[in-house]
């Protein structure tokens, strides 16, 4: 996916970054050592071949002159913290962070290098699989996600930010950040911002049922899992992690009936739980609204060259509003 947030570098600069991370002896020669990985939508990522033949992945934050959404500020630092936490606290396979450089000395943005997870991207290869094979992989995804959600935090909110003691307060701030981002760019939601705020406020009391902050990936779609011989070998892209309500996870979008982007029944089976309760569905509808707001608003920040995402997201936003009792006259 093309985006103006991708801070691409020349081979010469990439070699300097390798030298800083691994030492002069592992700097490759020639210009064929780096391949841009194209499936990400935010940070640029490169597959690098070191002088000893080893492959690693470099990830770079957006350039400083590009405005990002409020929740995306310092996302790279959050990802590094999330990877390290997962590695320390779970058996979920993730890359190892070899080097993290937030100094902005070599380039004008933070960056880090991590080990390369073996395998193929589940979101890509799964498109050609039989449904039962996809379901088996999705069950694995649910099982791994449940393990991640067992990590308990000290407060609610995003990694690297001030945490809140209550989930209602934290999520209200998170949604408001998204809406202010939209207002700043004059984004047409198809709804007034007052209507969206009203829909959220009418159901915000449901958030008070969440009392324990859990680690939440939020972006754990099949496209962020790698597989070898139908076995998930690693989870990638951790930049959007929260301390939050586990029902916020991507797998519960499908389980709530909002989209068919994942096999919701298989995900729940792997996760080890039943369908969402009515109380949980109310919260999930708020989370759907949050997700689809981001999908609409971020297109104005990313500089997308097509309207594909916007055309997909606007009807989903309308559906989310309808599920919260708001329909267009």
N, C-alpha and C positions, 0 to 999 in steps of 0.2 A: 504494500500500500504506500503510495507516495504521500509525503507530508513535509511541510516546511520545517517541522521540528527536528528533522534528521540532519545532524551535524557531521557531514561527510568529511573525510580527511584524505590527504595525498599519501602515496606509498612512503615518501620520505618521513612524513609525520608519524605514520603508523610504525615505522622502524624505530623512531625515537621513543615511542610509547612502549614498544616491546623491550627496548634496552632498559628503560626505567623499571619495568616490571620484572624482567627475567635476567638482566645482565647482558653485556656486550656479546658474550659467546653464543647466545641464542638468537641473535638478530639475523634474519634471513637475507639472502642476496636476491637480486632480480626484483621484478614487479608482479610476479604471479603468486605471491604468498598470501594474498588477502582476497576474500570473496564476501561481498555484502550479502547478508541474510535478509531476504525481502519480505518475510511474512509479518514482521512487527509493524505497528501503526504509529509509534511514538518516538522512541529512541532508535538511533541507527546502531546496527550490530554487524560485526565482521567475524567471519571464520578465518582465523589466522593459522598459518603453518610456521612453526618455529624452525630454527636451523637444525634441530635434532629430529625433525619430522613430526613432532607432537603437534596436535591441533588444539587450539584454545579459542574462546569467544571473547571478543572485546565489545563492550557496550558503552556508548557515549551519550551524555545528557544533551538536550537541545542547546543551540547557541544562545548566548545571553540576550541578543537583540530580538529574539522571537518570544512573543508573549504567549504563555501557556495558561491553562485554566488553573484556578487557585489550588485545587487539590493536587495538581501535578507539580507544583513547585517543590524542589528537592526530592522528587520521586526516586531518583537514582540512589540517594543515600538511604531512603527507606527500603529499597530493594536489597541493598547490601546487608542492612540490618536484618531483614526478613530471612534471607538465605542463611545467614549465620545462625539465627535463632532456630530455624528448622533443622539445620545440621546438628545443633547441640541437643535439641529437645525431642527429636522424633527419629524414626527409621525411614521417613519419606525420602526417596532419592532426589537430591538437588545437586546442582553444580557446586564446586568448591571455589570460593573467591580467592584467587591467587594474589591479586594486588588491587587495591582501591586507592585512587588518587583524586582527592577533592581540592587540590591546591590551585588548579587552573593555571599552572605554570607552563606546561607544554602546549595546551590549547585552552580556550576560554570557557571550559566547562568541565565538570567532574567526569571521571570515567573509571571503569574497572574491567579487569580481565578475570575470566573464570574457566574452569575446566569444561571441556566439550562433552555434553551428554550424548551417548551413542544412540543411534536409531533414526527413525523417520518420524515426522510430525503426524500425530494421530489425526488431527483435523484435516490434513491433506490426504493421507493414504486411506483413511477410513471412508472417504467418499466412494471408493470402489469396493468396499467390503460388503459381504452379506449382512443383513440386519442382525442375525444372532451373533456374529463376530463383533460387530460394533457394540452390541449390548454387553458382551463379556468384557470388553475394554472399558466401557462406561461403568460397569460394576467395580472394576479396579479403581477407577477414578474416584468413585464414591467412597470406597474404603480408605484410600489415601487422604481424601478430604476430611473424613471423620477423624482421622488421627491428628491432622493439623488443627482441627477445631477443639481438640482436647487441651491445647496449650492455653493456660489462663493468664491474663494480663493484670496490670495494676489499675487500669482505667480505660475509658472508651475514647476512641479516636484514631487518627492516622499515626503511623510510625514517624518519629521525629518531631511531633507536634505536642502541644500542651494537651494532656489527657483530661477527660471529664469524669466525674464520679457517676454520672447517670447517662444511660443510653439515649433517653429522650433529648436531653440537652445537647449531647454530642451529635446525634443525627440531624437534629434541627439545624445546627450550625453547618453541617456538611451540605444539606440541601440548600440552605440559604446562600452558601458560597457559589454553588452551581447557578442559582437564579441570578445572583449579582453578576456573575460572568456573562450570562446571556444578555442581561440588560445593558452591560457595558458595551457590547458589540451590536446591540440593536437586533438580536436574533428574533425572528418571527417564529413563535412556537405553534401558531395556530390557536392559541389561547392567550388571554391576558395573563400577565404575571400575577395579578391579584387573584385570578381564578385558580391558578396552580397553588398559590400559597394557601388559599382557602381549603382546597381539597386536602392538602397535607394537614393543615391545622385541625380539620374535623376528625381526623383519625389518629392524631399524634399521641393521644393518651394510651393507645395500644402498645406503644414502645416502652412504657413503664414496667411491663411484665418481664423485660430483659434486665437482669440484675448482675450478671457475671460476664465480664469482658473476655471474649475468646478470640484467639487468632483466626482471622478470616482472610483467605486469599482474594476473594471477590472476583478475580479474573480467571478462574480455573475452568476454562473451556477445553474441549479436546485439542484445540489448536495450541494449547500450552502444555501438552504432554507429549513425550517422545516414547516410541515403542520399538522393540525388537522381538520378532517372533510372537507378536500379540501380547507381550509383557511390557508394562509401562516401566521404562528405564530411568525416567527423570521428569520432574516438573520444572518448567521454566517460566520466566517473566513474573516476578514477585513484586513489581513496583507499586501495586495498588493495594497492598495489604492494609487491613484495619485491625484494631481491637474492637470487636463488634459482636453482633448477634449472628450466630452461624447461619440463620435462615437467609442472610444476605448473600450467601454463596451462589455462584452462577448456576450450579446444578438445580437449585430450587426455583430458578426462573421457569425451567421446563416443568418441574414438578408442580408449579402453581397453575400451569396451563397457559402461561403468557406467550410462550413461543414453542416451536418444535426444534430448537437448535441442538437439543440433546435428548437422549432417551431418559425421560424423567423417572420412569418406573425402574429401569436398570440402575440409575444413579441412587435412588432410595434404597434399593436392595443391597447395593454395595455399602452404602452408608450405614445400613443396619437399623432403619427406622421405617415407620409407617408413613402414610400420606400426611400432608400438613393438616393440622387441626383448623377449625374455623378461626380461632384466635390467631394462629400463626399466619393464616391466609390474609388477614387484615394487614399485618405487618409486611408480609411479602408484597402486597399490592403497593404499599408505600415505597418499598425498595424497587419495584418495577418502575414506578414513576420516576424515581431518582435515576435509574439506569437509562431510561429512554430520554430523559431530559439531557443527560450527558451526551448521548448519541446524536441528538439534534444539535446541541450547542457546540460540541467540539469540532464539527465540520467547519465552523466559521473561524476556528483557531488553527486548524491544520492546513488550510489552503488546498483542500481536495480539488482535484481537477475534474471530477465527475460528481453528479448528485446521487450516486447509487446509495450511499449510506443515509443521506437525508430522506430519500424516497422510501427507504426501508423503515427508518425510525419514526417518522411523523405519524403514520397509522398506528404504530405501537404505542406512541404517546397518547393518541386519542383513545385507544383501548384501555390504557392504564387509567386515564381520567374517568372513563365510563365505569370501570370497575370500582371506582371510589365515589360513584354516584353523580358524576358530572358529564352531561352530554351537550352537544352543540344544538342550539335551537334552529 
